[in-house]
Amino acid sequence: MKKVFICLGVLFYLVPFAQAQLSKAQLLADLSQLVQLIDTKHVRPYRLVSKQDFDSVVKQAKKLIKSRQTCDETCYVAFLKVIAALNDGHSVIAYDSREKLFGYLPVTTTWFKEGLIVTRVPQLQARALGKKLVAIDGVSIETVLKKLEKVIPHGNRSRFKKFAYAYLRMPGLLFGLGITQSPQKATFTFAQGKKKFRMLFEHLPDEKYKRTKFVRVDDYLKRVPIHRQKVGDYYWYRYDAALKVFYFNYSRVGNMKNKRASAFARQMWAKVDSLEIDRFVLDMRDNGGGQFGYSMAFTQGILDRPRLNKRGKLFVIAGYNTFSAALDMLRIFEQKTQAIIVGEPPCDYAASSGDPKTYKLNNSGISVQLSSVFHPTVFKNDMRKELILDQQIASSWASYSKGRDDSYEYVLNYVQKPLLPGNAKQYQACLGRFEYDEDRHIIIRKDKGALSIEVSKTLISPLYWQKKNRFITEIQGLRVELNDKNIKLYFPDGKKATFKRAKVQKSALEYLYEGDLAKARPLYSKLAAENPRSPKTTDGRFSNLALFAFFDLRKTDKAKAAKIAKGILNLGIELNQGQAPSCKFALRFY
């Protein structure tokens, strides 16, 4: 359903969930319910905004609703502002509810370095394709975007860029923000060189949408960039025999109808293993996520192939659409591979909340999605707004319109700069284990005479000499200072910490991966007893640990890997006193 209007002398907005226009009291009740849901259901509501600042936004929303004689779109904009204040890209007013509240304009823009370019419209308005949006109802696009920053949930700029197009095409929202004069239509101004022209777009109901023929800018290009060549396919690959480049495009974490992800992965890895490859390119720039488990056949496939996992041979392309489960993948590539990661930063914090659950507000029927699981990185309290790429490359319309791909061309022309591996012989006294956190160690070891660093099962990287006893790693911004009795880490977000020698030979996490529950159980039980809210013992973490352990171990003994995974899940259920739905659900897969 799109937005519905009735005529009573003048046009009034009718909330489609209700039989009549909602009263201020009903809306205020829904607003209070929304705040309560955020307080009680969101996994970490005040991680990215202070409670004081959030309460201030809520207070302004209540004041606005109370001040309105009748509640139009402006009142519902207040709801958007409240949930956007969390700065969490997964916590939103659901898409269907937004469309019902604010309508739909049939124009899609895409964010390029040059600005917002029109990439999809009805065929009758094809003139707008490839043109730059510069104003809406005479209001400059810069001013429009500034207003949208208050209503689009985003933790970083990439998340805003990802969703700006969806909010720009809601006429009721533009009206509620004071940008347009009508909740049903808007006049867009486009630039074509030095000339400008205007085009009217009106709300398109469902029944008309189904009858409307749309055209895309790609339909008019002589050649499209490589990453746009099979739009709609979740996964596909191409091998360039002349360049010995294997290109794998992964645009959705899930199963395609004609071929499951696991079957495709087996076929692809068999092909990879039969080829001579100089560069393996994983393109995830358009991957907005999905069900993370489906990605493991691809992620582990790379981890299991040392001949691919080398600096200058493995490349990952990210973009401002890379989100959710795809961001989880990117974390693994940052922490456990030697991949050169290029493109644009993914659209969330390095450590972020996700796995949203949906709730419905009582009076309006608005559906609200709130994050239920927190996804950390290996770094404690990592507050990076984005993963740090090896090379940032903004998407360019000038290149795209000619069928060129700046990120892919960078990969093809990449020249590896020499790095000096740390000499293990010189730092023999620094080898060994250091305490990292409650269930992990830092391990400094030698590998074929060179130094490497590992954080139990979650991070591994060569150490490259920088100066004196300082080293850099494959993780951008992570530096290591070696000493005999302790080591110091300089983290990517600017923090630093010193770690002393470990007193035990293995960490709790290592015992867990080995299936040694006799040693792992008392260590984790102690953690849970000391801190019932410890992130180390949550249902979500243990279900993920089982998944990682299974895929890591199955290449040598699948039956043993499944047994270990089940042991991890059962321990997770035990630690959470039976309140572990993720672990219980996952048991059926092993």
HUHU-V63121 format. One record per residue. N is the residue number from 1. RES is the residue in one letter. NEAR is the number of other ideal C-beta (glycine too) atoms within 12 Angstrom. Layout:
n/res/near
N/RES/NEAR
N/RES/NEAR
//
This chain:
n/res/near
1/M/19
2/K/30
3/K/38
4/V/27
5/F/26
6/I/16
7/C/9
8/L/12
9/G/6
10/V/12
11/L/20
12/F/21
13/Y/37
14/L/29
15/V/36
16/P/29
17/F/26
18/A/23
19/Q/13
20/A/17
21/Q/28
22/L/34
23/S/21
24/K/24
25/A/15
26/Q/26
27/L/37
28/L/30
29/A/20
30/D/39
31/L/40
32/S/23
33/Q/26
34/L/46
35/V/32
36/Q/21
37/L/33
38/I/38
39/D/21
40/T/15
41/K/26
42/H/38
43/V/33
44/R/32
45/P/34
46/Y/20
47/R/26
48/L/33
49/V/26
50/S/15
51/K/18
52/Q/12
53/D/18
54/F/30
55/D/20
56/S/17
57/V/31
58/V/32
59/K/20
60/Q/21
61/A/36
62/K/28
63/K/18
64/L/28
65/I/34
66/K/19
67/S/16
68/R/25
69/Q/12
70/T/21
71/C/36
72/D/33
73/E/40
74/T/31
75/C/39
76/Y/45
77/V/40
78/A/42
79/F/48
80/L/42
81/K/36
82/V/46
83/I/46
84/A/38
85/A/38
86/L/45
87/N/37
88/D/42
89/G/43
90/H/42
91/S/44
92/V/40
93/I/44
94/A/28
95/Y/22
96/D/24
97/S/33
98/R/37
99/E/31
100/K/32
101/L/48
102/F/43
103/G/40
104/Y/38
105/L/46
106/P/39
107/V/43
108/T/31
109/T/40
110/T/37
111/W/36
112/F/30
113/K/21
114/E/22
115/G/28
116/L/39
117/I/35
118/V/42
119/T/34
120/R/29
121/V/35
122/P/28
123/Q/18
124/L/18
125/Q/28
126/A/23
127/R/21
128/A/40
129/L/33
130/G/34
131/K/35
132/K/32
133/L/45
134/V/32
135/A/29
136/I/42
137/D/27
138/G/18
139/V/27
140/S/20
141/I/30
142/E/16
143/T/19
144/V/35
145/L/33
146/K/18
147/K/29
148/L/35
149/E/26
150/K/28
151/V/42
152/I/42
153/P/45
154/H/38
155/G/39
156/N/33
157/R/27
158/S/39
159/R/41
160/F/33
161/K/37
162/K/39
163/F/38
164/A/33
165/Y/28
166/A/32
167/Y/45
168/L/40
169/R/38
170/M/47
171/P/41
172/G/43
173/L/46
174/L/42
175/F/33
176/G/35
177/L/35
178/G/21
179/I/35
180/T/34
181/Q/16
182/S/27
183/P/36
184/Q/30
185/K/30
186/A/38
187/T/28
188/F/41
189/T/28
190/F/32
191/A/25
192/Q/20
193/G/10
194/K/8
195/K/12
196/K/21
197/F/22
198/R/23
199/M/31
200/L/26
201/F/37
202/E/30
203/H/36
204/L/29
205/P/23
206/D/20
207/E/11
208/K/16
209/Y/20
210/K/12
211/R/13
212/T/22
213/K/17
214/F/26
215/V/25
216/R/25
217/V/31
218/D/27
219/D/19
220/Y/22
221/L/22
222/K/11
223/R/16
224/V/23
225/P/35
226/I/32
227/H/40
228/R/31
229/Q/23
230/K/24
231/V/21
232/G/17
233/D/24
234/Y/34
235/Y/38
236/W/28
237/Y/32
238/R/24
239/Y/23
240/D/21
241/A/12
242/A/9
243/L/21
244/K/18
245/V/31
246/F/36
247/Y/34
248/F/41
249/N/35
250/Y/47
251/S/33
252/R/31
253/V/33
254/G/27
255/N/21
256/M/23
257/K/10
258/N/13
259/K/18
260/R/17
261/A/32
262/S/24
263/A/17
264/F/28
265/A/31
266/R/17
267/Q/22
268/M/32
269/W/29
270/A/14
271/K/20
272/V/30
273/D/18
274/S/12
275/L/24
276/E/19
277/I/30
278/D/25
279/R/33
280/F/43
281/V/44
282/L/47
283/D/40
284/M/49
285/R/42
286/D/39
287/N/41
288/G/32
289/G/36
290/G/28
291/Q/21
292/F/35
293/G/31
294/Y/33
295/S/40
296/M/32
297/A/32
298/F/43
299/T/40
300/Q/31
301/G/39
302/I/38
303/L/30
304/D/25
305/R/25
306/P/15
307/R/18
308/L/33
309/N/31
310/K/22
311/R/27
312/G/22
313/K/29
314/L/38
315/F/45
316/V/47
317/I/50
318/A/45
319/G/47
320/Y/41
321/N/36
322/T/48
323/F/44
324/S/38
325/A/38
326/A/46
327/L/47
328/D/42
329/M/41
330/L/47
331/R/45
332/I/41
333/F/44
334/E/42
335/Q/38
336/K/34
337/T/38
338/Q/35
339/A/43
340/I/35
341/I/45
342/V/40
343/G/42
344/E/36
345/P/39
346/P/48
347/C/45
348/D/48
349/Y/40
350/A/37
351/A/36
352/S/48
353/S/37
354/G/40
355/D/33
356/P/32
357/K/23
358/T/23
359/Y/29
360/K/22
361/L/35
362/N/22
363/N/28
364/S/34
365/G/25
366/I/41
367/S/28
368/V/39
369/Q/34
370/L/37
371/S/38
372/S/28
373/V/32
374/F/30
375/H/39
376/P/32
377/T/35
378/V/34
379/F/35
380/K/24
381/N/21
382/D/31
383/M/23
384/R/31
385/K/27
386/E/42
387/L/47
388/I/30
389/L/36
390/D/33
391/Q/27
392/Q/26
393/I/31
394/A/28
395/S/39
396/S/24
397/W/30
398/A/19
399/S/26
400/Y/32
401/S/28
402/K/17
403/G/22
404/R/25
405/D/34
406/D/32
407/S/41
408/Y/38
409/E/27
410/Y/27
411/V/38
412/L/24
413/N/18
414/Y/27
415/V/12
416/Q/18
417/K/13
418/P/10
419/L/20
420/L/17
421/P/28
422/G/37
423/N/23
424/A/26
425/K/15
426/Q/21
427/Y/31
428/Q/17
429/A/17
430/C/34
431/L/28
432/G/31
433/R/28
434/F/36
435/E/25
436/Y/36
437/D/28
438/E/23
439/D/36
440/R/35
441/H/34
442/I/39
443/I/36
444/I/41
445/R/26
446/K/24
447/D/21
448/K/14
449/G/16
450/A/25
451/L/37
452/S/31
453/I/45
454/E/34
455/V/37
456/S/35
457/K/33
458/T/36
459/L/35
460/I/32
461/S/40
462/P/35
463/L/41
464/Y/28
465/W/26
466/Q/21
467/K/12
468/K/14
469/N/24
470/R/25
471/F/37
472/I/29
473/T/42
474/E/37
475/I/43
476/Q/29
477/G/27
478/L/41
479/R/30
480/V/43
481/E/31
482/L/35
483/N/22
484/D/17
485/K/15
486/N/25
487/I/38
488/K/24
489/L/38
490/Y/24
491/F/31
492/P/33
493/D/26
494/G/18
495/K/19
496/K/20
497/A/24
498/T/20
499/F/31
500/K/19
501/R/24
502/A/26
503/K/12
504/V/19
505/Q/15
506/K/23
507/S/35
508/A/39
509/L/38
510/E/30
511/Y/31
512/L/42
513/Y/32
514/E/25
515/G/28
516/D/22
517/L/26
518/A/14
519/K/24
520/A/36
521/R/24
522/P/18
523/L/30
524/Y/35
525/S/26
526/K/18
527/L/30
528/A/30
529/A/15
530/E/14
531/N/16
532/P/16
533/R/15
534/S/23
535/P/26
536/K/35
537/T/38
538/T/34
539/D/34
540/G/34
541/R/35
542/F/41
543/S/37
544/N/37
545/L/41
546/A/43
547/L/41
548/F/36
549/A/38
550/F/36
551/F/37
552/D/34
553/L/31
554/R/26
555/K/17
556/T/13
557/D/14
558/K/16
559/A/15
560/K/21
561/A/28
562/A/25
563/K/23
564/I/34
565/A/38
566/K/29
567/G/35
568/I/47
569/L/38
570/N/29
571/L/41
572/G/42
573/I/27
574/E/25
575/L/38
576/N/29
577/Q/15
578/G/13
579/Q/17
580/A/28
581/P/22
582/S/30
583/C/36
584/K/22
585/F/20
586/A/31
587/L/26
588/R/14
589/F/22
590/Y/28
//
